[in-house]
Amino acid sequence: MQLAQRIPVTDVSAWLGHNDINTTYQIYGHLVEEAWDRALEVMETAYPRPSAPSAHRGSR
């Protein structure tokens, strides 16, 4: 439930008493797959792609 609510896996690992975050990730990693999508969305918002130059340049 914590991972589904976007609590960092590092925190969940500590709360569960796992000595190694890889243990937590191996067991519960499938629950954080959406994190990649969220990370991409955050990066695209922070660093939008420049728009392509317009084919119409106007008259001189």
PDB file of N, CA, C and O in Angstrom:
ATOM      1  N   MET A   1       0.822  -1.191   0.000  1.00  0.00           N
ATOM      2  CA  MET A   1       0.000   0.000   0.000  1.00  0.00           C
ATOM      3  C   MET A   1       0.868   1.258   0.000  1.00  0.00           C
ATOM      4  O   MET A   1       0.538   2.248  -0.653  1.00  0.00           O
ATOM      5  N   GLN A   2       1.962   1.212   0.726  1.00  0.00           N
ATOM      6  CA  GLN A   2       2.824   2.389   0.782  1.00  0.00           C
ATOM      7  C   GLN A   2       3.435   2.696  -0.576  1.00  0.00           C
ATOM      8  O   GLN A   2       3.496   3.855  -0.985  1.00  0.00           O
ATOM      9  N   LEU A   3       3.883   1.675  -1.266  1.00  0.00           N
ATOM     10  CA  LEU A   3       4.469   1.896  -2.588  1.00  0.00           C
ATOM     11  C   LEU A   3       3.417   2.410  -3.565  1.00  0.00           C
ATOM     12  O   LEU A   3       3.708   3.266  -4.400  1.00  0.00           O
ATOM     13  N   ALA A   4       2.219   1.899  -3.465  1.00  0.00           N
ATOM     14  CA  ALA A   4       1.150   2.356  -4.342  1.00  0.00           C
ATOM     15  C   ALA A   4       0.804   3.819  -4.071  1.00  0.00           C
ATOM     16  O   ALA A   4       0.285   4.507  -4.950  1.00  0.00           O
ATOM     17  N   GLN A   5       1.085   4.290  -2.874  1.00  0.00           N
ATOM     18  CA  GLN A   5       0.832   5.684  -2.518  1.00  0.00           C
ATOM     19  C   GLN A   5       2.073   6.558  -2.726  1.00  0.00           C
ATOM     20  O   GLN A   5       2.152   7.687  -2.242  1.00  0.00           O
ATOM     21  N   ARG A   6       3.031   6.001  -3.458  1.00  0.00           N
ATOM     22  CA  ARG A   6       4.240   6.712  -3.868  1.00  0.00           C
ATOM     23  C   ARG A   6       5.216   7.014  -2.732  1.00  0.00           C
ATOM     24  O   ARG A   6       5.985   7.972  -2.808  1.00  0.00           O
ATOM     25  N   ILE A   7       5.182   6.198  -1.681  1.00  0.00           N
ATOM     26  CA  ILE A   7       6.206   6.285  -0.648  1.00  0.00           C
ATOM     27  C   ILE A   7       7.479   5.684  -1.262  1.00  0.00           C
ATOM     28  O   ILE A   7       7.420   4.606  -1.855  1.00  0.00           O
ATOM     29  N   PRO A   8       8.626   6.364  -1.130  1.00  0.00           N
ATOM     30  CA  PRO A   8       9.849   5.839  -1.742  1.00  0.00           C
ATOM     31  C   PRO A   8      10.197   4.430  -1.258  1.00  0.00           C
ATOM     32  O   PRO A   8      10.041   4.105  -0.080  1.00  0.00           O
ATOM     33  N   VAL A   9      10.666   3.611  -2.182  1.00  0.00           N
ATOM     34  CA  VAL A   9      11.013   2.225  -1.859  1.00  0.00           C
ATOM     35  C   VAL A   9      12.108   2.176  -0.790  1.00  0.00           C
ATOM     36  O   VAL A   9      12.176   1.216  -0.023  1.00  0.00           O
ATOM     37  N   THR A  10      12.956   3.190  -0.731  1.00  0.00           N
ATOM     38  CA  THR A  10      13.991   3.221   0.308  1.00  0.00           C
ATOM     39  C   THR A  10      13.367   3.313   1.693  1.00  0.00           C
ATOM     40  O   THR A  10      13.831   2.663   2.630  1.00  0.00           O
ATOM     41  N   ASP A  11      12.321   4.116   1.825  1.00  0.00           N
ATOM     42  CA  ASP A  11      11.642   4.240   3.117  1.00  0.00           C
ATOM     43  C   ASP A  11      10.919   2.943   3.482  1.00  0.00           C
ATOM     44  O   ASP A  11      10.987   2.481   4.621  1.00  0.00           O
ATOM     45  N   VAL A  12      10.237   2.371   2.512  1.00  0.00           N
ATOM     46  CA  VAL A  12       9.520   1.121   2.758  1.00  0.00           C
ATOM     47  C   VAL A  12      10.507   0.035   3.180  1.00  0.00           C
ATOM     48  O   VAL A  12      10.225  -0.738   4.096  1.00  0.00           O
ATOM     49  N   SER A  13      11.641  -0.026   2.530  1.00  0.00           N
ATOM     50  CA  SER A  13      12.663  -1.011   2.859  1.00  0.00           C
ATOM     51  C   SER A  13      13.123  -0.868   4.309  1.00  0.00           C
ATOM     52  O   SER A  13      13.263  -1.859   5.025  1.00  0.00           O
ATOM     53  N   ALA A  14      13.355   0.370   4.730  1.00  0.00           N
ATOM     54  CA  ALA A  14      13.784   0.613   6.107  1.00  0.00           C
ATOM     55  C   ALA A  14      12.700   0.207   7.097  1.00  0.00           C
ATOM     56  O   ALA A  14      12.989  -0.418   8.117  1.00  0.00           O
ATOM     57  N   TRP A  15      11.444   0.563   6.794  1.00  0.00           N
ATOM     58  CA  TRP A  15      10.338   0.229   7.696  1.00  0.00           C
ATOM     59  C   TRP A  15      10.139  -1.273   7.816  1.00  0.00           C
ATOM     60  O   TRP A  15       9.750  -1.773   8.871  1.00  0.00           O
ATOM     61  N   LEU A  16      10.407  -1.995   6.725  1.00  0.00           N
ATOM     62  CA  LEU A  16      10.251  -3.447   6.750  1.00  0.00           C
ATOM     63  C   LEU A  16      11.433  -4.144   7.406  1.00  0.00           C
ATOM     64  O   LEU A  16      11.386  -5.344   7.676  1.00  0.00           O
ATOM     65  N   GLY A  17      12.491  -3.388   7.660  1.00  0.00           N
ATOM     66  CA  GLY A  17      13.664  -3.967   8.318  1.00  0.00           C
ATOM     67  C   GLY A  17      14.578  -4.736   7.384  1.00  0.00           C
ATOM     68  O   GLY A  17      15.382  -5.553   7.833  1.00  0.00           O
ATOM     69  N   HIS A  18      14.458  -4.481   6.083  1.00  0.00           N
ATOM     70  CA  HIS A  18      15.346  -5.157   5.131  1.00  0.00           C
ATOM     71  C   HIS A  18      16.729  -4.524   5.203  1.00  0.00           C
ATOM     72  O   HIS A  18      16.860  -3.300   5.218  1.00  0.00           O
ATOM     73  N   ASN A  19      17.755  -5.361   5.246  1.00  0.00           N
ATOM     74  CA  ASN A  19      19.133  -4.867   5.291  1.00  0.00           C
ATOM     75  C   ASN A  19      19.588  -4.319   3.954  1.00  0.00           C
ATOM     76  O   ASN A  19      20.524  -3.522   3.890  1.00  0.00           O
ATOM     77  N   ASP A  20      18.935  -4.738   2.899  1.00  0.00           N
ATOM     78  CA  ASP A  20      19.337  -4.367   1.550  1.00  0.00           C
ATOM     79  C   ASP A  20      18.092  -3.973   0.761  1.00  0.00           C
ATOM     80  O   ASP A  20      17.114  -4.719   0.726  1.00  0.00           O
ATOM     81  N   ILE A  21      18.130  -2.804   0.130  1.00  0.00           N
ATOM     82  CA  ILE A  21      16.978  -2.342  -0.654  1.00  0.00           C
ATOM     83  C   ILE A  21      16.658  -3.308  -1.791  1.00  0.00           C
ATOM     84  O   ILE A  21      15.513  -3.378  -2.239  1.00  0.00           O
ATOM     85  N   ASN A  22      17.653  -4.049  -2.260  1.00  0.00           N
ATOM     86  CA  ASN A  22      17.402  -5.013  -3.336  1.00  0.00           C
ATOM     87  C   ASN A  22      16.416  -6.094  -2.901  1.00  0.00           C
ATOM     88  O   ASN A  22      15.648  -6.600  -3.719  1.00  0.00           O
ATOM     89  N   THR A  23      16.434  -6.449  -1.617  1.00  0.00           N
ATOM     90  CA  THR A  23      15.467  -7.416  -1.106  1.00  0.00           C
ATOM     91  C   THR A  23      14.055  -6.877  -1.300  1.00  0.00           C
ATOM     92  O   THR A  23      13.176  -7.575  -1.806  1.00  0.00           O
ATOM     93  N   THR A  24      13.851  -5.640  -0.898  1.00  0.00           N
ATOM     94  CA  THR A  24      12.539  -5.002  -1.033  1.00  0.00           C
ATOM     95  C   THR A  24      12.146  -4.916  -2.496  1.00  0.00           C
ATOM     96  O   THR A  24      11.010  -5.216  -2.864  1.00  0.00           O
ATOM     97  N   TYR A  25      13.091  -4.506  -3.324  1.00  0.00           N
ATOM     98  CA  TYR A  25      12.784  -4.337  -4.750  1.00  0.00           C
ATOM     99  C   TYR A  25      12.455  -5.675  -5.405  1.00  0.00           C
ATOM    100  O   TYR A  25      11.559  -5.748  -6.245  1.00  0.00           O
ATOM    101  N   GLN A  26      13.181  -6.745  -5.025  1.00  0.00           N
ATOM    102  CA  GLN A  26      12.904  -8.056  -5.613  1.00  0.00           C
ATOM    103  C   GLN A  26      11.513  -8.551  -5.254  1.00  0.00           C
ATOM    104  O   GLN A  26      10.854  -9.208  -6.059  1.00  0.00           O
ATOM    105  N   ILE A  27      11.069  -8.236  -4.044  1.00  0.00           N
ATOM    106  CA  ILE A  27       9.755  -8.702  -3.593  1.00  0.00           C
ATOM    107  C   ILE A  27       8.635  -7.798  -4.091  1.00  0.00           C
ATOM    108  O   ILE A  27       7.591  -8.277  -4.535  1.00  0.00           O
ATOM    109  N   TYR A  28       8.859  -6.482  -4.015  1.00  0.00           N
ATOM    110  CA  TYR A  28       7.783  -5.526  -4.270  1.00  0.00           C
ATOM    111  C   TYR A  28       8.026  -4.625  -5.478  1.00  0.00           C
ATOM    112  O   TYR A  28       7.245  -3.705  -5.723  1.00  0.00           O
ATOM    113  N   GLY A  29       9.077  -4.869  -6.222  1.00  0.00           N
ATOM    114  CA  GLY A  29       9.444  -4.006  -7.341  1.00  0.00           C
ATOM    115  C   GLY A  29       8.352  -3.831  -8.375  1.00  0.00           C
ATOM    116  O   GLY A  29       8.249  -2.773  -8.996  1.00  0.00           O
ATOM    117  N   HIS A  30       7.541  -4.846  -8.566  1.00  0.00           N
ATOM    118  CA  HIS A  30       6.450  -4.744  -9.549  1.00  0.00           C
ATOM    119  C   HIS A  30       5.444  -3.670  -9.166  1.00  0.00           C
ATOM    120  O   HIS A  30       4.663  -3.227 -10.007  1.00  0.00           O
ATOM    121  N   LEU A  31       5.454  -3.255  -7.927  1.00  0.00           N
ATOM    122  CA  LEU A  31       4.510  -2.235  -7.475  1.00  0.00           C
ATOM    123  C   LEU A  31       4.994  -0.815  -7.753  1.00  0.00           C
ATOM    124  O   LEU A  31       4.234   0.140  -7.593  1.00  0.00           O
ATOM    125  N   VAL A  32       6.253  -0.668  -8.169  1.00  0.00           N
ATOM    126  CA  VAL A  32       6.779   0.670  -8.428  1.00  0.00           C
ATOM    127  C   VAL A  32       7.082   0.906  -9.903  1.00  0.00           C
ATOM    128  O   VAL A  32       7.755   1.879 -10.243  1.00  0.00           O
ATOM    129  N   GLU A  33       6.603   0.044 -10.774  1.00  0.00           N
ATOM    130  CA  GLU A  33       6.857   0.201 -12.202  1.00  0.00           C
ATOM    131  C   GLU A  33       6.320   1.520 -12.732  1.00  0.00           C
ATOM    132  O   GLU A  33       6.900   2.099 -13.650  1.00  0.00           O
ATOM    133  N   GLU A  34       5.226   2.001 -12.168  1.00  0.00           N
ATOM    134  CA  GLU A  34       4.672   3.272 -12.629  1.00  0.00           C
ATOM    135  C   GLU A  34       5.616   4.430 -12.333  1.00  0.00           C
ATOM    136  O   GLU A  34       5.455   5.517 -12.887  1.00  0.00           O
ATOM    137  N   ALA A  35       6.582   4.210 -11.478  1.00  0.00           N
ATOM    138  CA  ALA A  35       7.532   5.277 -11.155  1.00  0.00           C
ATOM    139  C   ALA A  35       8.285   5.737 -12.396  1.00  0.00           C
ATOM    140  O   ALA A  35       8.599   6.921 -12.513  1.00  0.00           O
ATOM    141  N   TRP A  36       8.581   4.841 -13.318  1.00  0.00           N
ATOM    142  CA  TRP A  36       9.267   5.230 -14.544  1.00  0.00           C
ATOM    143  C   TRP A  36       8.409   6.208 -15.346  1.00  0.00           C
ATOM    144  O   TRP A  36       8.915   7.198 -15.875  1.00  0.00           O
ATOM    145  N   ASP A  37       7.119   5.927 -15.431  1.00  0.00           N
ATOM    146  CA  ASP A  37       6.207   6.809 -16.162  1.00  0.00           C
ATOM    147  C   ASP A  37       6.118   8.167 -15.481  1.00  0.00           C
ATOM    148  O   ASP A  37       6.118   9.201 -16.149  1.00  0.00           O
ATOM    149  N   ARG A  38       6.042   8.167 -14.147  1.00  0.00           N
ATOM    150  CA  ARG A  38       5.970   9.433 -13.414  1.00  0.00           C
ATOM    151  C   ARG A  38       7.256  10.221 -13.596  1.00  0.00           C
ATOM    152  O   ARG A  38       7.215  11.436 -13.787  1.00  0.00           O
ATOM    153  N   ALA A  39       8.401   9.542 -13.540  1.00  0.00           N
ATOM    154  CA  ALA A  39       9.689  10.221 -13.699  1.00  0.00           C
ATOM    155  C   ALA A  39       9.790  10.855 -15.083  1.00  0.00           C
ATOM    156  O   ALA A  39      10.258  11.986 -15.216  1.00  0.00           O
ATOM    157  N   LEU A  40       9.357  10.138 -16.103  1.00  0.00           N
ATOM    158  CA  LEU A  40       9.381  10.672 -17.460  1.00  0.00           C
ATOM    159  C   LEU A  40       8.480  11.894 -17.570  1.00  0.00           C
ATOM    160  O   LEU A  40       8.851  12.894 -18.186  1.00  0.00           O
ATOM    161  N   GLU A  41       7.303  11.810 -16.975  1.00  0.00           N
ATOM    162  CA  GLU A  41       6.370  12.936 -17.007  1.00  0.00           C
ATOM    163  C   GLU A  41       6.961  14.163 -16.315  1.00  0.00           C
ATOM    164  O   GLU A  41       6.833  15.280 -16.816  1.00  0.00           O
ATOM    165  N   VAL A  42       7.598  13.962 -15.184  1.00  0.00           N
ATOM    166  CA  VAL A  42       8.222  15.074 -14.456  1.00  0.00           C
ATOM    167  C   VAL A  42       9.335  15.704 -15.285  1.00  0.00           C
ATOM    168  O   VAL A  42       9.438  16.928 -15.369  1.00  0.00           O
ATOM    169  N   MET A  43      10.164  14.867 -15.894  1.00  0.00           N
ATOM    170  CA  MET A  43      11.274  15.382 -16.702  1.00  0.00           C
ATOM    171  C   MET A  43      10.762  16.120 -17.933  1.00  0.00           C
ATOM    172  O   MET A  43      11.306  17.163 -18.295  1.00  0.00           O
ATOM    173  N   GLU A  44       9.724  15.597 -18.580  1.00  0.00           N
ATOM    174  CA  GLU A  44       9.184  16.263 -19.758  1.00  0.00           C
ATOM    175  C   GLU A  44       8.529  17.596 -19.397  1.00  0.00           C
ATOM    176  O   GLU A  44       8.549  18.536 -20.191  1.00  0.00           O
ATOM    177  N   THR A  45       7.953  17.674 -18.209  1.00  0.00           N
ATOM    178  CA  THR A  45       7.372  18.936 -17.752  1.00  0.00           C
ATOM    179  C   THR A  45       8.469  19.944 -17.430  1.00  0.00           C
ATOM    180  O   THR A  45       8.365  21.119 -17.780  1.00  0.00           O
ATOM    181  N   ALA A  46       9.505  19.482 -16.769  1.00  0.00           N
ATOM    182  CA  ALA A  46      10.599  20.371 -16.370  1.00  0.00           C
ATOM    183  C   ALA A  46      11.448  20.809 -17.566  1.00  0.00           C
ATOM    184  O   ALA A  46      11.927  21.942 -17.615  1.00  0.00           O
ATOM    185  N   TYR A  47      11.624  19.919 -18.508  1.00  0.00           N
ATOM    186  CA  TYR A  47      12.467  20.193 -19.673  1.00  0.00           C
ATOM    187  C   TYR A  47      11.699  19.889 -20.954  1.00  0.00           C
ATOM    188  O   TYR A  47      11.972  18.884 -21.611  1.00  0.00           O
ATOM    189  N   PRO A  48      10.750  20.735 -21.315  1.00  0.00           N
ATOM    190  CA  PRO A  48       9.962  20.458 -22.528  1.00  0.00           C
ATOM    191  C   PRO A  48      10.839  20.452 -23.776  1.00  0.00           C
ATOM    192  O   PRO A  48      11.828  21.179 -23.865  1.00  0.00           O
ATOM    193  N   ARG A  49      10.464  19.639 -24.708  1.00  0.00           N
ATOM    194  CA  ARG A  49      11.197  19.576 -25.975  1.00  0.00           C
ATOM    195  C   ARG A  49      10.939  20.861 -26.749  1.00  0.00           C
ATOM    196  O   ARG A  49       9.813  21.358 -26.778  1.00  0.00           O
ATOM    197  N   PRO A  50      11.976  21.395 -27.372  1.00  0.00           N
ATOM    198  CA  PRO A  50      11.749  22.605 -28.177  1.00  0.00           C
ATOM    199  C   PRO A  50      10.847  22.279 -29.352  1.00  0.00           C
ATOM    200  O   PRO A  50      10.922  21.191 -29.923  1.00  0.00           O
ATOM    201  N   SER A  51       9.999  23.224 -29.706  1.00  0.00           N
ATOM    202  CA  SER A  51       9.113  22.986 -30.833  1.00  0.00           C
ATOM    203  C   SER A  51       9.914  23.063 -32.124  1.00  0.00           C
ATOM    204  O   SER A  51      10.916  23.771 -32.218  1.00  0.00           O
ATOM    205  N   ALA A  52       9.448  22.322 -33.106  1.00  0.00           N
ATOM    206  CA  ALA A  52      10.113  22.289 -34.404  1.00  0.00           C
ATOM    207  C   ALA A  52       9.982  23.655 -35.077  1.00  0.00           C
ATOM    208  O   ALA A  52       8.970  24.336 -34.912  1.00  0.00           O
ATOM    209  N   PRO A  53      10.996  24.053 -35.830  1.00  0.00           N
ATOM    210  CA  PRO A  53      10.897  25.332 -36.554  1.00  0.00           C
ATOM    211  C   PRO A  53       9.727  25.303 -37.537  1.00  0.00           C
ATOM    212  O   PRO A  53       9.437  24.275 -38.149  1.00  0.00           O
ATOM    213  N   SER A  54       9.086  26.410 -37.670  1.00  0.00           N
ATOM    214  CA  SER A  54       7.945  26.503 -38.559  1.00  0.00           C
ATOM    215  C   SER A  54       8.400  26.533 -40.012  1.00  0.00           C
ATOM    216  O   SER A  54       9.419  27.140 -40.341  1.00  0.00           O
ATOM    217  N   ALA A  55       7.630  25.868 -40.885  1.00  0.00           N
ATOM    218  CA  ALA A  55       7.938  25.847 -42.315  1.00  0.00           C
ATOM    219  C   ALA A  55       7.623  27.214 -42.925  1.00  0.00           C
ATOM    220  O   ALA A  55       8.218  27.588 -43.936  1.00  0.00           O
ATOM    221  N   HIS A  56       6.716  27.946 -42.339  1.00  0.00           N
ATOM    222  CA  HIS A  56       6.315  29.267 -42.834  1.00  0.00           C
ATOM    223  C   HIS A  56       7.156  30.319 -42.122  1.00  0.00           C
ATOM    224  O   HIS A  56       7.070  30.459 -40.902  1.00  0.00           O
ATOM    225  N   ARG A  57       7.955  31.049 -42.863  1.00  0.00           N
ATOM    226  CA  ARG A  57       8.827  32.031 -42.245  1.00  0.00           C
ATOM    227  C   ARG A  57       8.344  33.453 -42.424  1.00  0.00           C
ATOM    228  O   ARG A  57       8.962  34.384 -41.909  1.00  0.00           O
ATOM    229  N   GLY A  58       7.256  33.636 -43.140  1.00  0.00           N
ATOM    230  CA  GLY A  58       6.732  34.984 -43.327  1.00  0.00           C
ATOM    231  C   GLY A  58       7.435  35.705 -44.470  1.00  0.00           C
ATOM    232  O   GLY A  58       8.434  35.226 -45.006  1.00  0.00           O
ATOM    233  N   SER A  59       6.901  36.852 -44.828  1.00  0.00           N
ATOM    234  CA  SER A  59       7.437  37.633 -45.955  1.00  0.00           C
ATOM    235  C   SER A  59       8.437  38.639 -45.462  1.00  0.00           C
ATOM    236  O   SER A  59       8.387  39.085 -44.316  1.00  0.00           O
ATOM    237  N   ARG A  60       9.362  38.997 -46.355  1.00  0.00           N
ATOM    238  CA  ARG A  60      10.332  40.043 -46.021  1.00  0.00           C
ATOM    239  C   ARG A  60      10.048  41.282 -46.776  1.00  0.00           C
ATOM    240  O   ARG A  60      10.761  42.274 -46.626  1.00  0.00           O
TER     241      ARG A  60
END
